[in-house]
């Protein structure tokens, strides 16, 4: 996705990446609902405002990573699992999970495939707009994190996501709401997963994903941009897969095609009409 230096649909282009939270062959299920409400788009953004937002989002990612490092690492050493081949992303033929907790798929199998499905769905939840509202953020944290670490993570995550200066810089109010006539977009799209360690009750899973982040709507100064990350999740089995820790790094980032960025109106329409996915092997 390419973006104009001054906002949506401009022919002058500039590379912008960084935003803040399956595979091509992974079996997917659409959720029952997931559209975003919002108004028409029509705003333009300045380069300076976009750079400010990118910088603040990077700081937030660093803050969350720091918060996750606050707990006990449990002494696990990196696994010796062989690098997965392309077959590891093929559909398993097994039914996907059919239960949810706080809107997040749960009830995975205690297998490598179950761990990959959990990690992909957790990435989607942690990269969603729900992380910017107090109640939904706490529901997400309590659902995806292991009980032993959830409380300690929650305090640090609440502090990072409720920071008034951060919210102001990305265009949201203190309650994480977008201005009238604009829609806040924060969506993670997993591209692939791989297991780098599996020991029955513990697993390490990497999720490579694309992220959409910004405001769509009238007078938006922070248009929706695309960026790429890889998140590494440390998972433990506690009647289901749960996160004990995670780290995130940039890329791999593909070369962008020479495509004109969509208008603000088209971007808002897409966000409203296209729901997200849940992921299962």
For each residue, the residues with C-beta under 8 A, 3 or more apart:
1: 225 226 256 259 261
2: 13 15 256 257 258 259 260 261
3: 7 8 10 13 14 16 223 225 226 261
4: 7 8 9 10 11 12 13 14 261
5: 10 12 13 14 47
6: 10 12 44 45 46 47
7: 3 4 10 43 44 45 220 223 264
8: 3 4 41 43 44 223 261 262 263 264 267
9: 4 260 261 262 263 264
10: 3 4 5 6 7 13 44 261
11: 4 260
12: 4 5 6
13: 2 3 4 5 10 261
14: 3 4 5 47
15: 2 256
16: 3 50 54 225 227
17: 54 225 226 227 228 250 253
18: 54 57 58 61 227 250
19: 54 57 186 211 212 213 214 225 226 227
20: 57 60 61 64 127 186 211 213
21: 123 124 125 126 127 128 131 186 188 211 231
22: 26 28 120 190 191 192 193 277 279
23: 26 89 190 191 192 193
24: 89 191 192
25: 89 90 91
26: 22 23 89 91 120 190 193 279 280 281
27: 91 92 96 279 280 281
28: 22 277 278 279 280
29: 96 277 278 280
30: 34 275 277 278
31: 34 103 275 276 277 278
32:
33: 275
34: 30 31 275 276
35: 271 272 273 274 275
36: 129 183 184 185 271 272
37: 183 272
38: 178 181 182 183 184 216 217 268 271 272
39: 180 181 182 183 217 218 268
40: 181 217 218 264 265 268
41: 8 182 216 217 218 220 263 264 265 266 267 268
42: 217 218 219 264 265
43: 7 8 182 215 217 218 219 220 221 223 264
44: 6 7 8 10 220 221
45: 6 7 49 50 220 221 222 223
46: 6 49 50 221
47: 5 6 14 50 51
48: 51 52
49: 45 46 52 53 221 222
50: 16 45 46 47 53 54 222 223 225
51: 47 48 54 55
52: 48 49 55 56 169
53: 49 50 56 57 169 170 171 214 222
54: 16 17 18 19 50 51 57 58 225
55: 51 52 58 59
56: 52 53 59 60 165 166 169 170
57: 18 19 20 53 54 60 61 170 213
58: 18 54 55 61 62
59: 55 56 62 63 166
60: 20 56 57 63 64 160 161 163 166
61: 18 20 57 58 64 65 248
62: 58 59 65 66
63: 59 60 66 67 156 159 160
64: 20 60 61 67 68 156 157 160 248
65: 61 62 68 69 246 247 248
66: 62 63 69 70 156
67: 63 64 70 153 156 157 160
68: 64 65 71 153 245 246 247
69: 65 66 245
70: 66 67 152 153 156
71: 68 149 152 153 244 245
72:
73: 76 245
74: 244
75:
76: 73 197 202 234
77:
78: 196 197 204
79: 196 197 198 199 204
80: 197
81: 84 195 196 197 198
82:
83: 194
84: 81 87 88 89 194 195
85: 88
86: 89 90
87: 84 90
88: 84 85 194 195
89: 23 24 25 26 84 86 192 193
90: 25 86 87
91: 25 26 27 281
92: 27 113 281
93:
94: 109 113 280 281
95: 98
96: 27 29 105 117 278 280
97: 105 106 107 108 117 280
98: 95 107
99: 105 106 107
100: 103 104 105 106
101: 104 106 143
102: 136 139 140 142 143
103: 31 100 125 130 139
104: 100 101 121 122 125 140 143 144
105: 96 97 99 100 108 117 121 278 279 280
106: 97 99 100 101 143 240
107: 97 98 99 240
108: 97 105 114 115 117 118 240 241
109: 94 113 114
110: 114 200 201 237 241
111: 114 115
112: 115 116 195 198 203
113: 92 94 109 116 117 281
114: 108 109 110 111 117 118 241 281
115: 108 111 112 118 119 195 198 203 205 235 241
116: 112 113 119 120 193 194 195 205 281
117: 96 97 105 108 113 114 120 121 279 280 281
118: 108 114 115 121 122 205 235 240 241
119: 115 116 122 123 193 205 206 207 231 233 235 241
120: 22 26 116 117 123 124 190 193 207 279
121: 104 105 117 118 124 125 278 279
122: 104 118 119 125 126 144 233 243
123: 21 119 120 126 127 188 190 207 209 231 233
124: 21 120 121 127 128 187 188 189 190 276 277 278 279
125: 21 103 104 121 122 128 130 140 143 144
126: 21 122 123 131 140 144 188
127: 20 21 123 124 131 186 187 188 209 211
128: 21 124 125 131 140 186 187 188 276
129: 36 132 133 176 184 185 186 187
130: 103 125 133 136 137 139 140
131: 21 126 127 128 136 137 140 157 161 186
132: 129 137 161 167 172 176 184 186
133: 129 130 136 137 175 176 177
134: 137 138 158 162 175 176
135: 138 139
136: 102 130 131 133 139 140
137: 130 131 132 133 134 140 141 157 158 161
138: 134 135 141 142 154 158
139: 102 103 130 135 136 142 143
140: 102 104 125 126 128 130 131 136 137 143 144
141: 137 138 144 145 150 153 154 157
142: 102 138 139 145 150 154
143: 101 102 104 106 125 139 140
144: 104 122 125 126 140 141 242 243
145: 141 142 149 150 153 154 242 243 244
146: 149 150 236 238 242 243 244
147: 150 238 242
148: 244
149: 71 145 146 152 153 243 244 245
150: 141 142 145 146 147 153 154
151: 154 155
152: 70 71 149 155 156
153: 67 68 70 71 141 145 149 150 156 157
154: 138 141 142 145 150 151 157 158
155: 151 152 158 159
156: 63 64 66 67 70 152 153 159 160
157: 64 67 131 137 141 153 154 160 161
158: 134 137 138 154 155 161 162
159: 63 155 156 162 163
160: 60 63 64 67 156 157 163 166
161: 60 131 132 137 157 158 166 176
162: 134 158 159 167 174 176
163: 60 159 160 166 167
164: 167 168 174
165: 56 168 169
166: 56 59 60 160 161 163 169 170
167: 132 162 163 164 170 172 173 174 176
168: 164 165 171 172
169: 52 53 56 165 166
170: 53 56 57 166 167 215 222
171: 53 168 178 179 182 184 215 220 221 222
172: 132 167 168 175 176 177 178 184
173: 167 176 177 179
174: 162 164 167
175: 133 134 172
176: 129 132 133 134 161 162 167 172 173 184
177: 133 172 173 184
178: 38 171 172 182 183 184 215 217
179: 171 173 182 215 217 219
180: 39
181: 38 39 40 217 218 219
182: 38 39 41 43 171 178 179 215 216 217 218 219 220
183: 36 37 38 39 178 215 216 217 268 271 272
184: 36 38 129 132 171 172 176 177 178 215
185: 36 129 212 213 214 215 216 224 267 271
186: 19 20 21 127 128 129 131 132 211 212 213
187: 124 127 128 129 211 212 213 271 276
188: 21 123 124 126 127 128 209 210 211
189: 124 209 210 211 212 276 277
190: 22 23 26 120 123 124 193 207 208 209 279
191: 22 23 24 208 209 210
192: 22 23 24 89 207 208
193: 22 23 26 89 116 119 120 190 205 206 207 208
194: 83 84 88 116 205 206
195: 81 84 88 112 115 116 198 203 204 205
196: 78 79 81 204 205 206 232
197: 76 78 79 80 81 202 203 204
198: 79 81 112 115 195 202 203 204
199: 79 202 203
200: 110 237
201: 110 236 237
202: 76 197 198 199 234 235 236 237
203: 112 115 195 197 198 199 234 235 237 241
204: 78 79 195 196 197 198 232 233 234 235
205: 115 116 118 119 193 194 195 196 232 233 235
206: 119 193 194 196 230 231 232 233
207: 119 120 123 190 192 193 230 231 232 233
208: 190 191 192 193 228 229 230 252
209: 123 127 188 189 190 191 228 229 230 231
210: 188 189 191 226 227 228
211: 19 20 21 127 186 187 188 189 226 227 228 229
212: 19 185 186 187 189 224 225 226
213: 19 20 57 185 186 187 224 225 227
214: 19 53 185 220 222 223 224 225
215: 43 170 171 178 179 182 183 184 185 220 221 222 223 224
216: 38 41 182 183 185 220 223 224 264 267 268 271
217: 38 39 40 41 42 43 178 179 181 182 183 220 264 268
218: 39 40 41 42 43 181 182 264
219: 42 43 179 181 182
220: 7 41 43 44 45 171 182 214 215 216 217 223 264
221: 43 44 45 46 49 171 215
222: 45 49 50 53 170 171 214 215
223: 3 7 8 43 45 50 214 215 216 220 261 264 267
224: 185 212 213 214 215 216 267 271
225: 1 3 16 17 19 50 54 212 213 214
226: 1 3 17 19 210 211 212
227: 16 17 18 19 210 211 213 250 253
228: 17 208 209 210 211 250 251 252 253 254
229: 208 209 211 248 249 250 251
230: 206 207 208 209 248 249 250 251 252
231: 21 119 123 206 207 209 246 247 248
232: 196 204 205 206 207 246 247 248 249
233: 119 122 123 204 205 206 207 243 245 246
234: 76 202 203 204 243 244 245 246
235: 115 118 119 202 203 204 205 241 242 243 244
236: 146 201 202 241 242 244
237: 110 200 201 202 203 240 241 242
238: 146 147 242
239:
240: 106 107 108 118 237
241: 108 110 114 115 118 119 203 235 236 237
242: 144 145 146 147 235 236 237 238
243: 122 144 145 146 149 233 234 235 246
244: 71 74 145 146 148 149 234 235 236
245: 68 69 71 73 149 233 234
246: 65 68 231 232 233 234 243
247: 65 68 231 232
248: 61 64 65 229 230 231 232
249: 229 230 232
250: 17 18 227 228 229 230 253
251: 228 229 230
252: 208 228 230
253: 17 227 228 250
254: 228
255:
256: 1 2 15 259
257: 2
258: 2
259: 1 2 256
260: 2 9 11
261: 1 2 3 4 8 9 10 13 223
262: 8 9 266 267 270
263: 8 9 41 266 267
264: 7 8 9 40 41 42 43 216 217 218 220 223 267 268
265: 40 41 42 268 269
266: 41 262 263 269 270
267: 8 41 185 216 223 224 262 263 264 270 271
268: 38 39 40 41 183 216 217 264 265 271 272
269: 265 266 272 273
270: 262 266 267 273 274
271: 35 36 38 183 185 187 216 224 267 268 274
272: 35 36 37 38 183 268 269
273: 35 269 270
274: 35 270 271
275: 30 31 33 34 35
276: 31 34 124 128 187 189
277: 22 28 29 30 31 124 189
278: 28 29 30 31 96 105 121 124
279: 22 26 27 28 105 117 120 121 124 190
280: 26 27 28 29 94 96 97 105 117
281: 26 27 91 92 94 113 114 116 117
